[in-house]
Amino acid sequence: MAGFPTYGRFFYLAHSALNPPTSLCKKLFPAIDEWHDRLAAKELSPGDPIQPTFAENAFVQVIMMLRKTFIHDSVLMMELHSCYPIWQHSIFSDPAYLSFKK
């Protein structure tokens, strides 16, 4: 629970209720969307580097969740550590990001 208040057995993070724009998420790990679609459609050949296993599906889901988490956390991290070079990346000047940041 990492010190967050619990209500019964669950915990709640207010910022997780805000979803970053899909267009913004697709700019982080852009290939993961294709992999997700291919796994969901089971459009894989025997020599394909990915196979529809539980681990493959879980990995893709984790990456998709992490990119949302990264966007959420970047807002605060940018304020705390504004001198980090990562904030110069074009995604952080994207109009969708700037709108989400507000």
C-alpha positions in Angstrom: 0.0 0.0 0.0 3.1 2.2 0.2 1.7 4.4 2.9 -1.4 5.5 0.9 -4.7 5.7 2.9 -6.7 2.5 2.7 -10.4 2.3 2.6 -11.2 -1.2 3.6 -8.8 -3.4 1.7 -8.3 -1.1 -1.3 -6.3 2.1 -1.9 -7.0 5.0 -4.2 -4.6 7.3 -6.1 -6.4 10.4 -7.2 -4.2 11.0 -10.2 -4.8 7.5 -11.6 -8.4 8.6 -12.3 -7.0 10.9 -15.1 -6.1 9.0 -18.2 -3.5 10.6 -20.5 -4.6 11.1 -24.1 -4.2 8.0 -26.2 -2.3 10.0 -28.8 0.3 10.8 -26.1 0.5 7.3 -24.8 1.2 6.0 -28.3 4.3 8.1 -28.5 5.9 6.1 -25.6 6.8 2.6 -26.6 5.0 3.0 -29.9 5.6 -0.6 -31.1 3.7 -2.0 -28.1 0.3 -1.1 -29.6 1.1 -3.2 -32.7 2.3 -6.1 -30.5 -0.9 -5.8 -28.4 -3.1 -5.9 -31.5 -1.2 -8.8 -33.0 -1.5 -10.8 -29.8 -5.2 -10.0 -29.4 -5.9 -11.0 -33.0 -3.5 -14.0 -32.8 -2.0 -13.0 -36.2 1.3 -14.6 -35.5 3.3 -17.0 -37.6 5.4 -19.9 -36.2 8.7 -17.9 -36.6 7.3 -14.7 -35.1 9.4 -13.3 -32.3 6.3 -13.1 -30.0 3.9 -15.8 -29.2 0.6 -15.6 -27.5 1.6 -16.9 -24.1 0.4 -15.7 -20.7 3.8 -14.1 -20.1 3.8 -12.3 -23.4 0.3 -10.9 -22.8 1.2 -9.8 -19.3 4.4 -8.1 -20.5 2.5 -6.1 -23.1 -0.1 -5.1 -20.5 2.6 -4.0 -18.1 4.3 -1.8 -20.7 1.0 -0.2 -21.6 0.3 0.5 -17.9 3.9 1.8 -17.3 3.6 4.4 -20.1 0.5 5.9 -18.5 2.3 5.8 -15.1 5.3 7.5 -16.6 3.2 10.3 -18.0 1.4 10.8 -14.7 4.6 10.8 -12.7 6.5 13.0 -15.2 4.4 16.0 -14.3 5.6 16.0 -10.7 9.1 14.8 -11.5 9.5 17.7 -14.0 8.7 20.2 -11.2 11.1 18.5 -8.7 14.0 17.9 -11.1 13.6 20.4 -13.9 17.3 20.3 -14.9 17.1 16.6 -16.1 17.9 16.3 -19.8 14.9 13.9 -20.3 12.5 16.9 -20.1 14.0 18.2 -23.4 12.4 15.3 -25.3 9.7 16.4 -27.8 6.9 14.5 -26.0 7.1 17.0 -23.1 6.4 20.0 -25.4 3.6 18.1 -27.2 0.3 20.1 -27.0 -1.5 16.9 -25.7 1.1 16.7 -22.8 0.9 20.3 -22.0 -2.9 20.1 -21.8 -2.7 17.0 -19.6 -0.1 18.6 -17.4 -2.5 21.4 -16.5 
